[in-house]
Amino acid sequence: GKKVKVFELDQVNTLNVKVETLKKAGIKHDWITYIPVDYANESWVEKLLGAGFDKTRKTLFLWQSVSLYLEADIVKETLRKMADLCVDGSIIAQDFYSKAFALGEYSKTAKRFMGIIEKMGEPSKFGIDMSDDPREAVESFLRECGLKMTNYIQFGEKLDIEPFYCIVEAEVRPHKAGMTITEQKEIVRKGYDKLSYAYRSDNATDDEGFYTEWVNCLKDKIAAGSPVLDLGCGCGLPATKLLSEFFKVTGVDFSEVQIERARKLVPAAEFICSDIADLQFSNCSFAAVVSFYTIIHIPLDEHREILMRIADWLSPNGYLLIIVGHEAWTGSENKYLGVEGGEMMWSHEGAETYTQWISETGLRILWTRFIPEGESGHTLVLARKSINK
């Protein structure tokens, strides 16, 4: 115990029970720092840091028998906070119940167990769908939280249709650990400053056909000369240039190198060098907003707010044409496109999450298309703002 610094966070009554239990058992516990937390009204992160937690040291988080009682978004938020709080190589040990078990649908045993829990005043709320590939389902959930699963043990596969419970170890991904949103953005900005020409030369035409097809989705829907916003325009090729042949285009990118090139390559368009999160446009300013391969580079915590703002910027009956992640993933490369020192980051949810978020803004999803790339790909979404929005 003397070589390990241990913090125990819990509600005050629960902590008191734990301390009394240790005393009765005659177990020394003076090396444990107990931190009472009112989770409804206090930040457990601030309480932990205030108690002397050193976020520069590797940490083992134990989070057991808790997620079952929380909403899914709270589970994700908590795991992401853990990932943001500690350094590379830190480990989170966690357990999960299956969704069927949490709903009491698994077996007679599960139903009895859930009945007992509900009588105690703590109804189950969260479980992972383990009906298909349980290991992949859990691993995918952890990826969404910036974690890499390193160990997985499941229970119940021989007793019924699917596992009802699993214990996992997950490692904090190096690019995610302890990094602020500003730091994540700087990696992307500096990355595209350095990678601009490697990503797309002044005369690249290899994938112009795809962009032409995507831009044509708007040609028959929006009047010529209408104002269109291109978020994450890069050097302006090929999307902004294609759009500028039909519409009055404003391109936005926060790489100074990309914007400088865009102004030369696409003189018909206007360009703004800015973080998308800092943009200020009046409501109903654009007949369409286009964004190809951009939101996947923005820190995940900002995605929903950006989509809400896009919806505000669109005119009634305006269109959003956007490429989002197909599967949830957070990752980085230190030598992107083979360029030494060309660091890049990605952070995105899966397509279903984005269609839900876009729908929540009041836009109506018209269609989605899978855009293959390598072993996976991305999803192209076309959505429309109603005239009453």
Secondary structure, DSSP 8 states (H G I E B T S, - for coil): -TTS-EEEEE-HHHHHHHHHHHHHTT---TTEEEEE--TTTS-HHHHHHHTT--TTS--EEEE-S-GGGS-HHHHHHHHHHHHHHS-TT-EEEEEEEBHHHHTT-S-HHHHHHHHHHHHTT------B--SS-HHHHHHHHHHHTTEEEEEEEEE-TTTSSS--EEEEEEEE-TTTTT--HHHHHHHHHHHHHHHHHHH--TT--TTHHHHHHHHHHHHTTS-TT-EEEEET-TT-TTHHHHHHTTSEEEEEES-HHHHHHHHHH-TTSEEEE--GGG----TT-EEEEEESS-GGGS-GGGHHHHHHHHHHHEEEEEEEEEEEESS-EEEEESSGGG-TT--EEEEE--HHHHHHHHHHTTEEEEEEEEEEETTEEEEEEEEEE-TT-
